[in-house]
């Protein structure tokens, strides 16, 4: 009898031990990172990515692009190059592939938007940049910063970084680096800005027809808004070898004329015009490809309010109507153009 009772007690202990093991073994395995699909056996156990040395869990990271061989971080910013031109196809064919390669070497994701002035008015670089900014917001909504970039200025020094200008507009073509312009207030050539920085000062003035001074007025806008302009420092190059300047003054003469009271008006801060009221019309949109790299070209016509800036055409630019002879042989006087 006693032996039978001892045997029964041992059997009950073994049974309880089996029940406990059945309940707690899965808990212990899960705590060590093992997982079971319902109905799977121990041979089907898998280790989640969190327990594997990987750059953490590619299937869970949204800020990386993964391939079988490498992990490439997704760019957090996108740059638009806004290039104001008038009939500069030869320079564009060199500019587009060169800049795409230069920016690609820095890991900068970019779009090139060429804004070509196709109307009959005098060249207006600032209005083209304002127009390009408006077009950028429509056609490149993921671009969060941009460079107003001269087509004839190519960076040679890879130390020039086209990075996001979070601490203020970044003037890459700084006075101590530009091959031609060296005065302290110069902000032309290549200037990087965020969308908010440009909108804060209402862009650039639309008053500047012909060549020059629009950058100086923009400098005043930035200073009045207490925006600090950043410039590159500690480069291994200077004004003789930081950029390639492709402008040929004998082939492409710039329009330095002043007419009406343009000179006086150009020296004043313009509080009336900017990116919010630039008037233009897109008359064509094209893809320009050179050496396998592409840019989008917008052919636009600017509009001129001659009560605001009559110097969009100087008197000699206004075509004079020809005299018309009537059937009676008398010469009709042409209508006056106001």
Sine and cosine of phi, psi and omega as CSV:
sin_phi,cos_phi,sin_psi,cos_psi,sin_omega,cos_omega
0.00,0.00,-0.73,0.68,-0.05,-1.00
-0.90,0.43,-0.64,0.77,0.00,-1.00
-0.90,0.43,-0.62,0.78,0.02,-1.00
-0.90,0.43,-0.64,0.77,0.01,-1.00
-0.91,0.42,-0.68,0.73,0.02,-1.00
-0.88,0.48,-0.66,0.75,0.01,-1.00
-0.89,0.45,-0.67,0.74,0.02,-1.00
-0.89,0.45,-0.66,0.75,0.00,-1.00
-0.89,0.46,-0.68,0.73,0.01,-1.00
-0.89,0.45,-0.64,0.77,0.03,-1.00
-0.90,0.44,-0.65,0.76,0.02,-1.00
-0.90,0.44,-0.65,0.76,0.02,-1.00
-0.89,0.46,-0.69,0.73,0.02,-1.00
-0.89,0.46,-0.66,0.75,0.00,-1.00
-0.89,0.46,-0.71,0.71,0.02,-1.00
-0.89,0.45,-0.63,0.77,0.02,-1.00
-0.89,0.46,-0.66,0.75,0.03,-1.00
-0.89,0.45,-0.66,0.75,0.01,-1.00
-0.89,0.45,-0.70,0.71,0.00,-1.00
-0.89,0.46,-0.68,0.73,0.02,-1.00
-0.89,0.46,-0.65,0.76,0.03,-1.00
-0.87,0.48,-0.59,0.80,-0.04,-1.00
-0.98,0.21,-0.63,0.78,-0.19,-0.98
-0.99,-0.15,-0.37,0.93,-0.01,-1.00
-0.87,0.49,-0.72,0.70,0.03,-1.00
-0.87,0.50,-0.61,0.79,0.01,-1.00
-0.89,0.46,-0.70,0.72,0.00,-1.00
-0.90,0.44,-0.66,0.75,-0.01,-1.00
-0.90,0.43,-0.68,0.73,0.03,-1.00
-0.88,0.47,-0.65,0.76,-0.01,-1.00
-0.90,0.44,-0.41,0.91,0.03,-1.00
-1.00,-0.09,0.17,0.99,0.14,-0.99
0.99,-0.13,0.09,1.00,0.03,-1.00
-1.00,0.02,0.50,-0.87,0.03,-1.00
-0.71,-0.70,0.48,-0.88,0.00,-1.00
-0.85,-0.53,0.74,-0.67,0.23,-0.97
-0.98,0.21,0.51,-0.86,-0.04,-1.00
-0.88,0.48,0.80,-0.60,0.00,-1.00
1.00,0.08,0.08,1.00,-0.02,-1.00
-1.00,0.04,0.30,-0.95,0.06,-1.00
-0.98,-0.19,0.06,-1.00,-0.02,-1.00
-0.89,0.46,-0.43,0.90,0.01,-1.00
-0.94,0.35,-0.31,0.95,-0.04,-1.00
-1.00,-0.04,0.12,0.99,-0.05,-1.00
-0.88,0.47,0.63,-0.78,0.05,-1.00
-0.76,-0.65,0.46,-0.89,0.02,-1.00
-0.97,-0.24,0.83,-0.56,-0.01,-1.00
-0.93,0.36,0.29,-0.96,-0.08,-1.00
-0.88,0.48,-0.45,0.89,-0.02,-1.00
-0.90,0.44,-0.32,0.95,0.00,-1.00
-0.98,-0.21,0.02,1.00,0.03,-1.00
-0.96,-0.26,0.57,-0.82,0.06,-1.00
-0.96,0.27,0.98,-0.21,0.03,-1.00
-0.56,-0.83,0.34,-0.94,-0.06,-1.00
-0.99,0.15,0.95,-0.30,-0.88,-0.48
-0.76,0.65,0.81,-0.59,0.07,-1.00
0.55,0.84,1.00,-0.01,-0.06,-1.00
-0.87,0.48,-0.53,0.85,-0.03,-1.00
-0.97,0.25,-0.14,0.99,0.01,-1.00
-0.93,-0.35,-0.26,0.97,-0.04,-1.00
-1.00,0.05,0.75,-0.67,0.02,-1.00
-0.98,-0.18,-0.14,0.99,-0.06,-1.00
-0.97,-0.22,0.31,0.95,0.06,-1.00
-0.72,-0.70,0.49,-0.87,0.15,-0.99
-0.97,-0.26,0.83,-0.55,-0.08,-1.00
-0.93,-0.36,0.62,-0.79,0.18,-0.98
-0.81,-0.59,0.03,-1.00,-0.02,-1.00
-0.92,0.39,-0.43,0.90,-0.13,-0.99
-0.93,-0.36,-0.31,0.95,-0.08,-1.00
-0.47,-0.88,0.28,-0.96,0.05,-1.00
-0.85,-0.52,0.86,-0.50,-0.06,-1.00
-0.91,-0.42,0.86,-0.50,0.03,-1.00
-0.89,0.46,0.68,-0.73,0.10,-0.99
-0.94,0.35,0.68,-0.74,0.02,-1.00
-0.91,0.41,0.66,-0.76,-0.02,-1.00
-1.00,0.00,-0.22,0.98,0.00,-1.00
-0.71,-0.70,0.37,-0.93,0.06,-1.00
-0.70,-0.72,0.74,-0.67,-0.09,-1.00
-0.98,-0.20,0.66,-0.75,0.17,-0.98
-0.92,-0.39,0.79,-0.61,0.13,-0.99
-1.00,-0.04,0.90,-0.43,0.06,-1.00
-0.99,-0.16,0.90,-0.43,-0.15,-0.99
-0.89,-0.45,0.97,-0.23,0.00,-1.00
-0.99,0.13,0.80,-0.60,-0.06,-1.00
-0.60,-0.80,0.18,-0.98,0.26,-0.97
-0.60,-0.80,0.95,-0.32,0.07,-1.00
0.81,0.59,0.87,0.49,-0.02,-1.00
-0.83,-0.55,0.72,0.69,-0.09,-1.00
-0.88,0.48,-0.65,0.76,-0.04,-1.00
-0.87,0.49,-0.71,0.70,0.02,-1.00
-0.92,0.38,-0.60,0.80,-0.01,-1.00
-0.89,0.46,-0.63,0.78,-0.03,-1.00
-0.91,0.42,-0.42,0.91,0.11,-0.99
-1.00,0.02,-0.62,0.79,-0.08,-1.00
-0.90,0.43,-0.72,0.69,-0.15,-0.99
-0.87,0.49,-0.83,0.55,-0.02,-1.00
-0.93,0.38,-0.54,0.84,-0.02,-1.00
-0.90,0.43,-0.74,0.68,-0.05,-1.00
-0.94,0.34,-0.58,0.82,0.04,-1.00
-0.89,0.46,-0.65,0.76,0.02,-1.00
-0.94,0.34,-0.68,0.74,-0.02,-1.00
-0.88,0.48,-0.72,0.69,0.00,-1.00
-0.95,0.33,-0.60,0.80,0.03,-1.00
-0.88,0.47,-0.60,0.80,0.04,-1.00
-0.90,0.43,-0.40,0.92,0.04,-1.00
-1.00,-0.07,0.00,1.00,-0.04,-1.00
0.96,0.30,0.39,0.92,-0.01,-1.00
-1.00,-0.04,0.86,-0.51,0.10,-1.00
-0.98,0.17,0.76,-0.65,-0.16,-0.99
-0.54,-0.84,0.35,-0.94,0.19,-0.98
-0.78,-0.62,0.62,-0.79,0.06,-1.00
-0.95,-0.30,0.86,-0.51,0.03,-1.00
-0.91,-0.42,0.93,-0.36,0.01,-1.00
-1.00,-0.09,0.82,-0.57,-0.02,-1.00
-0.94,-0.35,0.96,-0.27,-0.07,-1.00
-0.98,-0.17,0.79,-0.61,0.03,-1.00
-1.00,0.10,0.93,-0.37,-0.09,-1.00
-0.95,-0.30,0.10,1.00,-0.01,-1.00
-1.00,0.04,-0.10,-0.99,-0.04,-1.00
-0.99,-0.13,0.09,1.00,0.01,-1.00
-0.98,0.18,0.19,-0.98,0.09,-1.00
-0.90,0.43,0.41,-0.91,-0.05,-1.00
-0.89,0.46,0.70,-0.72,-0.01,-1.00
-0.72,-0.69,1.00,0.00,-0.07,-1.00
-0.88,0.48,-0.69,0.73,-0.06,-1.00
-0.90,0.43,-0.67,0.74,0.02,-1.00
-0.92,0.39,-0.54,0.84,0.07,-1.00
-0.92,0.40,-0.63,0.78,0.04,-1.00
-0.92,0.39,-0.68,0.73,0.07,-1.00
-0.86,0.51,-0.69,0.73,0.02,-1.00
-0.91,0.43,-0.67,0.75,0.02,-1.00
-0.89,0.45,-0.60,0.80,0.04,-1.00
-0.89,0.45,-0.69,0.72,0.02,-1.00
-0.90,0.43,-0.66,0.75,0.01,-1.00
-0.93,0.36,-0.57,0.82,0.04,-1.00
-0.86,0.50,-0.68,0.73,-0.04,-1.00
-0.91,0.41,-0.44,0.90,0.03,-1.00
-1.00,0.10,-0.70,0.71,-0.19,-0.98
-0.99,-0.17,-0.22,0.98,0.06,-1.00
-0.67,-0.74,0.93,0.37,-0.09,-1.00
-0.90,0.44,-0.34,0.94,0.03,-1.00
-1.00,-0.01,0.00,1.00,0.12,-0.99
-0.97,0.23,0.86,-0.52,-0.04,-1.00
-0.93,-0.37,0.01,1.00,0.18,-0.98
-0.44,-0.90,0.27,-0.96,-0.09,-1.00
-0.53,-0.85,0.28,-0.96,0.09,-1.00
-0.84,-0.54,0.81,-0.59,0.23,-0.97
-0.99,0.15,0.90,-0.43,-0.28,-0.96
-0.77,-0.64,0.86,-0.52,0.09,-1.00
-0.93,0.38,0.64,-0.77,-0.06,-1.00
-0.96,0.28,-0.37,0.93,-0.08,-1.00
-0.99,-0.15,0.27,0.96,-0.03,-1.00
-0.82,-0.58,0.94,-0.33,-0.03,-1.00
-0.93,-0.36,0.77,-0.64,0.03,-1.00
-0.96,0.30,0.71,-0.70,0.02,-1.00
-0.97,-0.25,-0.47,0.88,-0.09,-1.00
-1.00,-0.04,0.89,-0.46,0.01,-1.00
-0.91,0.41,-0.17,0.99,0.06,-1.00
-0.95,0.30,-0.25,0.97,0.08,-1.00
-0.97,0.25,0.95,-0.32,-0.09,-1.00
-0.99,-0.14,0.82,-0.57,0.05,-1.00
-1.00,0.02,0.80,0.60,-0.08,-1.00
-1.00,0.02,0.25,-0.97,-0.04,-1.00
-0.88,0.47,0.83,-0.55,-0.11,-0.99
-1.00,0.08,0.91,0.41,-0.11,-0.99
-0.94,0.34,-0.37,0.93,-0.05,-1.00
-0.99,-0.14,0.12,0.99,0.00,-1.00
0.70,-0.71,0.30,-0.95,0.01,-1.00
-0.78,0.62,0.69,-0.72,-0.05,-1.00
-0.96,-0.28,0.93,-0.37,-0.03,-1.00
-1.00,-0.09,0.99,-0.11,-0.04,-1.00
-0.95,0.32,-0.60,0.80,0.02,-1.00
-1.00,0.06,0.83,0.55,-0.09,-1.00
-0.90,0.44,0.37,-0.93,-0.03,-1.00
-0.82,0.58,-0.55,0.84,-0.01,-1.00
-0.99,0.12,-0.02,1.00,-0.02,-1.00
-0.86,-0.51,-0.46,0.89,-0.04,-1.00
-0.91,0.41,0.64,-0.77,-0.05,-1.00
-0.94,0.33,-0.24,0.97,-0.10,-1.00
-0.79,-0.61,-0.66,0.75,-0.14,-0.99
-0.96,-0.28,0.82,-0.57,-0.15,-0.99
-0.78,-0.63,0.23,0.97,0.00,-1.00
-1.00,0.07,0.46,-0.89,-0.20,-0.98
-0.88,0.48,-0.54,0.84,-0.10,-1.00
-1.00,0.02,0.06,1.00,-0.03,-1.00
-0.94,0.34,0.80,-0.61,0.04,-1.00
-0.75,-0.66,0.35,0.94,-0.04,-1.00
-1.00,0.02,-0.17,-0.99,0.04,-1.00
0.99,0.11,-0.99,0.15,0.02,-1.00
-0.63,-0.77,0.91,-0.41,-0.01,-1.00
-0.71,-0.70,0.82,-0.57,0.00,-1.00
-0.98,-0.17,0.71,-0.70,0.03,-1.00
-0.63,-0.78,0.41,-0.91,0.19,-0.98
-0.99,0.12,0.24,-0.97,0.03,-1.00
-0.88,0.47,-0.69,0.72,-0.05,-1.00
-0.92,0.39,-0.59,0.81,0.03,-1.00
-0.89,0.45,-0.67,0.74,-0.03,-1.00
-0.94,0.35,-0.65,0.76,-0.02,-1.00
-0.95,0.32,-0.48,0.88,-0.01,-1.00
-0.87,0.50,-0.55,0.83,-0.02,-1.00
-0.97,-0.24,0.23,0.97,-0.01,-1.00
0.85,0.52,0.62,0.78,0.09,-1.00
0.90,0.43,-0.56,-0.83,-0.06,-1.00
-0.95,-0.31,0.29,-0.96,0.02,-1.00
-0.96,0.29,0.61,-0.80,0.07,-1.00
-1.00,-0.07,0.18,0.98,-0.14,-0.99
-1.00,0.05,-0.19,0.98,-0.21,-0.98
-0.99,-0.15,0.99,-0.11,0.07,-1.00
-0.98,-0.22,0.64,-0.77,-0.16,-0.99
0.99,-0.11,-0.34,-0.94,-0.11,-0.99
-0.94,-0.34,0.76,-0.64,0.22,-0.98
0.98,-0.18,0.32,-0.95,0.13,-0.99
0.98,0.21,-0.25,0.97,0.02,-1.00
-0.92,0.40,-0.55,0.83,0.04,-1.00
-0.93,0.37,-0.60,0.80,0.00,-1.00
-0.91,0.41,-0.62,0.79,0.05,-1.00
-0.93,0.38,-0.59,0.81,0.03,-1.00
-0.92,0.39,-0.58,0.81,0.07,-1.00
-0.85,0.53,-0.67,0.74,0.01,-1.00
-0.90,0.44,-0.64,0.77,0.03,-1.00
-0.87,0.50,-0.71,0.71,-0.01,-1.00
-0.90,0.43,-0.68,0.73,-0.01,-1.00
-0.91,0.41,-0.67,0.75,0.01,-1.00
-0.91,0.42,-0.44,0.90,0.03,-1.00
-1.00,0.01,0.10,0.99,-0.01,-1.00
0.85,0.53,0.60,0.80,0.06,-1.00
-0.99,-0.11,0.83,-0.56,-0.03,-1.00
-1.00,0.08,0.77,-0.63,0.00,-1.00
-1.00,0.02,0.80,-0.60,0.02,-1.00
-1.00,-0.09,0.58,-0.82,0.04,-1.00
-0.69,-0.72,0.52,-0.86,-0.03,-1.00
-0.91,0.42,0.55,-0.83,0.07,-1.00
-0.70,-0.71,0.27,-0.96,0.07,-1.00
0.85,0.53,0.64,0.77,0.09,-1.00
-1.00,0.05,0.36,-0.93,0.03,-1.00
-1.00,0.02,0.06,1.00,0.00,-1.00
-0.83,-0.56,0.14,-0.99,-0.01,-1.00
-0.69,-0.72,-0.38,-0.93,-0.07,-1.00
-0.94,0.35,-0.20,0.98,-0.03,-1.00
-1.00,-0.03,-0.33,0.95,-0.13,-0.99
-0.57,-0.82,0.29,0.96,0.05,-1.00
-1.00,0.07,-0.52,0.85,-0.05,-1.00
-0.75,-0.67,0.42,-0.91,0.22,-0.97
-0.98,-0.20,0.87,-0.50,-0.03,-1.00
-0.97,-0.24,0.90,-0.44,-0.16,-0.99
-0.99,-0.14,0.11,0.99,-0.09,-1.00
-0.97,0.22,0.75,-0.66,0.09,-1.00
-0.94,-0.33,0.97,-0.25,-0.10,-0.99
-0.91,0.42,-0.45,0.89,0.00,-1.00
-0.97,0.23,-0.54,0.84,0.01,-1.00
-0.99,0.12,-0.67,0.74,-0.03,-1.00
-0.88,-0.47,1.00,0.01,-0.01,-1.00
-0.97,0.24,0.71,-0.70,-0.03,-1.00
-1.00,0.03,0.48,-0.88,-0.08,-1.00
-1.00,-0.03,1.00,-0.08,-0.01,-1.00
-0.99,-0.12,0.22,0.98,-0.09,-1.00
-0.94,0.35,0.51,-0.86,0.20,-0.98
-0.88,-0.47,0.74,-0.67,0.07,-1.00
-0.69,-0.72,0.36,-0.93,-0.13,-0.99
0.82,0.57,-0.71,-0.71,0.01,-1.00
-0.97,-0.26,0.58,0.81,-0.08,-1.00
-0.87,0.49,-0.69,0.73,-0.07,-1.00
-0.88,0.47,-0.70,0.72,0.01,-1.00
-0.90,0.43,-0.70,0.71,-0.01,-1.00
-0.92,0.39,-0.54,0.84,-0.05,-1.00
-0.94,0.35,-0.32,0.95,-0.02,-1.00
-1.00,-0.02,0.02,1.00,0.01,-1.00
-0.95,-0.30,0.51,-0.86,0.09,-1.00
-0.92,0.39,0.77,-0.64,-0.01,-1.00
-1.00,-0.04,0.93,-0.37,0.02,-1.00
-0.99,-0.15,0.03,1.00,-0.14,-0.99
-0.97,-0.23,-0.38,0.93,-0.08,-1.00
-0.75,-0.66,0.34,-0.94,0.00,-1.00
0.04,-1.00,-0.37,-0.93,-0.06,-1.00
-0.93,0.37,-0.39,0.92,-0.06,-1.00
-0.97,0.24,-0.33,0.94,-0.04,-1.00
-0.73,-0.68,0.39,0.92,0.12,-0.99
-0.93,0.37,0.71,-0.70,-0.04,-1.00
-0.95,-0.33,0.86,-0.52,0.00,-1.00
-0.44,-0.90,0.26,-0.97,0.04,-1.00
-0.69,-0.73,0.76,-0.65,0.06,-1.00
-0.99,0.15,0.86,-0.51,0.00,-1.00
-0.96,-0.29,-0.08,1.00,0.04,-1.00
-0.12,-0.99,0.57,-0.82,0.05,-1.00
-0.73,-0.68,0.79,-0.61,-0.12,-0.99
-0.68,-0.73,0.39,-0.92,0.15,-0.99
-0.98,-0.21,0.83,-0.56,0.00,-1.00
-0.95,-0.32,0.84,-0.54,-0.05,-1.00
-0.87,-0.49,0.72,-0.70,0.05,-1.00
-0.62,-0.79,0.83,-0.56,-0.01,-1.00
0.79,0.61,0.63,0.78,0.08,-1.00
0.99,0.11,-0.03,1.00,0.01,-1.00
-0.94,-0.34,0.61,-0.79,-0.13,-0.99
-0.87,-0.50,0.43,-0.90,0.13,-0.99
-0.65,-0.76,0.37,-0.93,0.07,-1.00
-0.98,-0.18,0.81,-0.59,0.02,-1.00
-0.95,-0.32,0.81,-0.58,0.09,-1.00
-0.96,-0.29,0.87,-0.49,0.11,-0.99
-1.00,-0.02,0.89,-0.45,-0.11,-0.99
-0.83,-0.56,0.40,-0.92,0.14,-0.99
-0.91,-0.40,0.86,-0.50,0.09,-1.00
-0.98,0.17,0.44,-0.90,0.10,-1.00
-0.94,-0.34,0.60,-0.80,-0.06,-1.00
-0.86,-0.50,0.82,-0.57,0.15,-0.99
-1.00,-0.03,0.97,-0.23,-0.13,-0.99
-0.96,0.28,-0.17,0.99,0.15,-0.99
-0.98,0.19,-0.37,0.93,0.00,-1.00
-1.00,-0.10,-0.69,0.72,0.01,-1.00
-0.61,-0.79,0.98,0.18,-0.05,-1.00
-0.90,0.44,-0.27,0.96,-0.05,-1.00
-0.99,0.16,0.19,0.98,0.16,-0.99
-0.89,0.45,-0.37,0.93,0.19,-0.98
-0.71,-0.71,0.83,-0.56,0.13,-0.99
-0.98,0.20,0.34,-0.94,-0.06,-1.00
-0.78,0.62,-0.64,0.77,-0.03,-1.00
-0.95,0.31,-0.22,0.97,0.02,-1.00
-1.00,0.08,-0.30,0.95,-0.07,-1.00
-0.99,0.17,0.88,-0.48,-0.01,-1.00
-0.90,0.43,0.70,-0.72,0.02,-1.00
-1.00,-0.02,0.80,-0.59,-0.01,-1.00
-0.93,0.38,0.59,-0.81,-0.01,-1.00
-0.98,0.21,0.51,-0.86,0.10,-1.00
-0.92,0.40,0.62,-0.78,-0.02,-1.00
-0.91,-0.41,0.77,-0.64,0.00,-1.00
-1.00,-0.04,0.78,-0.63,0.00,-1.00
-0.99,0.16,0.12,-0.99,0.01,-1.00
-0.89,0.46,-0.47,0.88,-0.02,-1.00
-0.98,0.17,-0.10,0.99,0.01,-1.00
1.00,-0.09,-0.11,0.99,0.02,-1.00
-0.99,0.16,0.53,-0.85,0.02,-1.00
-1.00,0.02,0.84,-0.55,0.06,-1.00
-0.99,0.15,0.71,-0.71,0.05,-1.00
-0.97,0.25,0.68,-0.74,0.00,-1.00
-0.94,0.35,0.46,-0.89,0.07,-1.00
-0.93,0.37,0.61,-0.79,0.03,-1.00
-0.97,0.25,0.60,-0.80,0.06,-1.00
-0.98,-0.21,0.86,-0.51,-0.01,-1.00
-1.00,0.04,0.00,0.00,0.00,0.00
